[in-house]
Amino acid sequence: MNSMLVVGIVIVAGFLFGELASKAKLPKVTGYILAGVILNPRIMGFIPESFIRHTDVVTHLSLSVIAFSVGGTLLLSKIRRMGGRLLRMTLLESTMAFALVLGGFIVVAPFFLNVEGAGYMSVYIPFALLLSSLAAPTDPTATLAVAHEYRAKGKVMSSVMGIAAFDDAMGIVLYSIAVAFAGSFIAPESAGIGQVTWHILRQIIGALALGGLIGWIFNQVTLFLKREGEGMFIVLIIGLLAVNFGVSEWLRVDELLSVMFMGFVVVNFNLYSEKIFNILERYTEQLIFVLFFTISGMHLDVLVLGDYFLLIFFYLLFRGAGKMLGVTLGARGAEAKVRKYTPAGLIPQGGIVIGLALLIKQDPAFSQISDAFINIILGATVLHELIGPVLAKLALRKSGEIKAE
């Protein structure tokens, strides 16, 4: 089957399932993901697996647009109003999710993880460290899709998007440290504080510097395009987003954080920021959401759910409890609806988590546990991305931030 026909099937199937989900009073993004899961080559054999292996350009560009939009929600005026509370919530929900997954899997892994010759120092603790390192990041794209679909606005939505933007950075820090420590348990000579420090600096500071630079370039160019049509803005946005993502990948800094910070620079320092993000939402986001979530669903292998169901369940349980506990502690003094409903918007995972999981699988140091690890993360991602939008819609509706349907 030729690639153009497959692309057409993906778009149409995603659109139809999105409409069906909407009729069933579910977020459209849930329908997109279900369409992708059904179109997975292992379930529907007429889609070639070679197509899945060559969707990087589409998914990376889609993810760039989405991450740019997420950065566009981070107005400094909003952040100032949230102040230290937002940072405290981010720090606590990230670290509590990390801590509960780490402690929980140190306890349960020996009973449910079958690895020949396994010991605490050689397998169970490194395994728990790797899983916990991916507990902090949130994929805000599903919640953003729900918010745009239902035009949700308010303090809960602002808290979710602010925390999600910041906990990607927290997640990278925790990931770098956890991987270094896990490697030291398996091969003590492979870890060093200098390597960990350099990795953190390169990933985070490099991403912020690159995103800030390209955001500044975009702002300067738009000063000369103020009289141009909307199509010119779309061309410029898509082009510079692709440049940002590609250079980030080349420099080995975090692509999502860089693109997100570019959106932050544009929304706060561009005179036409409102027009720019309105154009992006009006003309591109519907197609972007259909493509990204449907193709993401095609990457997820639901067959892993059976073999690792209990470990997937424990991961969801420990991570969700950590997010809830962290937000509750960090939001002391905030409105009751912020404390109560913000954790539901932080459930979805994907994007950066899948990328980091694949990096771990490719590391020969973790070959003994990488198969179980990747299966748990992918299985958890399937469930996170399916139930996450539903929980986000429910939380936003109960908090009064979704208009009457």
Secondary structure, DSSP 4 states (H G I P E B T S, - for coil): --HHHHHHHHHHHHHHHHHHHHHTTS-HHHHHHHHHHHH-TTTSTTS-HHHHHT-HHHHHHHHHHHHHHHHTT--HHHHHHHTHHHHHHHHHHHHHHHHHHHHHHHHHHHHH---TT--IIIIIHHHHHHHHHTTS---THHHHHHHHHHT--SHHHHHHHHHHHHHHHHHHHHHHHHHHHHHHHHSGGG--HHHHHHHHIIIIIHHHHHHHHHHHHHHHHHTT-TTS-HHHHHHHHHHHHHHHHHHHHHHTS-HHHHHHHHHHHHHHH-TTHHHHHHHHHHHTHHHHHHHHHHHHHHH--TTHHHHTHHHHHHHHHHHHHHHHHHHHHHTTTS-HHHHHHGGGGG----THHHHHHHHHHH-GGGTTTHHHHHHHHHHHHHHHHHHHHHHHHHHHHHTT-S---
